[in-house]
């Protein structure tokens, strides 16, 4: 199981997204709606992992900024997803600061990371990430791992793009995503796992 296996969700739509963004920059409102429909599901999943139930409100604020600054964007479909994720992350962090949420520790417990697992736990984690239960589990991960998982798997960014959003090196993001998925997989397959109280990313218990 290599660290570069994460599929980029939404990759198949990058061509269509890039074309829609180009038309939207010329004032085509229908094209902007197409771009929104392609990007919004992943963006909303990412925000749910950061701010929980406030995700839709934060997403609305992000899209207002995206629409306002659309003509300044330069890039293709994949670049647009990275750009929108950066804007959404800034709005989410602003929201958390307003809520005075204390960042959770990003310390890694090596004994948990090294738990033995079956060969397919990684794939099981990927398949379950679209569920609300999985998002709650993602929110319980250390912050660096949670954001890396959300950007790589839910938003569908590649390593360099996710790294630009987070302001980190691609290798660090790949490692964080790998560790986060390993921990998530262990929790998903553990007997007797129950939902914890929903928390926003960055809240401490």
Secondary structure as the mmCIF struct_conf table of DSSP 4:
data_model
#
loop_
_struct_conf.conf_type_id
_struct_conf.id
_struct_conf.beg_label_comp_id
_struct_conf.beg_label_asym_id
_struct_conf.beg_label_seq_id
_struct_conf.end_label_comp_id
_struct_conf.end_label_asym_id
_struct_conf.end_label_seq_id
TURN_TY1_P TURN_TY1_P1 UNK A 3 UNK A 4
TURN_TY1_P TURN_TY1_P2 UNK A 9 UNK A 10
HELX_RH_3T_P HELX_RH_3T_P1 UNK A 11 UNK A 13
HELX_RH_AL_P HELX_RH_AL_P1 UNK A 14 UNK A 25
TURN_TY1_P TURN_TY1_P3 UNK A 26 UNK A 27
HELX_RH_AL_P HELX_RH_AL_P2 UNK A 29 UNK A 51
HELX_RH_3T_P HELX_RH_3T_P2 UNK A 52 UNK A 54
HELX_RH_AL_P HELX_RH_AL_P3 UNK A 55 UNK A 69
HELX_RH_3T_P HELX_RH_3T_P3 UNK A 70 UNK A 72
BEND BEND1 UNK A 75 UNK A 75
HELX_RH_AL_P HELX_RH_AL_P4 UNK A 77 UNK A 98
TURN_TY1_P TURN_TY1_P4 UNK A 99 UNK A 100
HELX_LH_PP_P HELX_LH_PP_P1 UNK A 101 UNK A 105
HELX_RH_AL_P HELX_RH_AL_P5 UNK A 110 UNK A 113
TURN_TY1_P TURN_TY1_P5 UNK A 114 UNK A 114
TURN_TY1_P TURN_TY1_P6 UNK A 119 UNK A 120
HELX_RH_AL_P HELX_RH_AL_P6 UNK A 121 UNK A 128
TURN_TY1_P TURN_TY1_P7 UNK A 129 UNK A 130
BEND BEND2 UNK A 131 UNK A 131
HELX_RH_AL_P HELX_RH_AL_P7 UNK A 132 UNK A 139
TURN_TY1_P TURN_TY1_P8 UNK A 140 UNK A 140
BEND BEND3 UNK A 141 UNK A 141
HELX_RH_AL_P HELX_RH_AL_P8 UNK A 143 UNK A 149
HELX_RH_PI_P HELX_RH_PI_P1 UNK A 150 UNK A 155
HELX_RH_AL_P HELX_RH_AL_P9 UNK A 159 UNK A 166
TURN_TY1_P TURN_TY1_P9 UNK A 167 UNK A 167
BEND BEND4 UNK A 168 UNK A 168
HELX_RH_AL_P HELX_RH_AL_P10 UNK A 170 UNK A 189
BEND BEND5 UNK A 190 UNK A 190
TURN_TY1_P TURN_TY1_P10 UNK A 191 UNK A 192
HELX_LH_PP_P HELX_LH_PP_P2 UNK A 195 UNK A 198
TURN_TY1_P TURN_TY1_P11 UNK A 201 UNK A 202
#
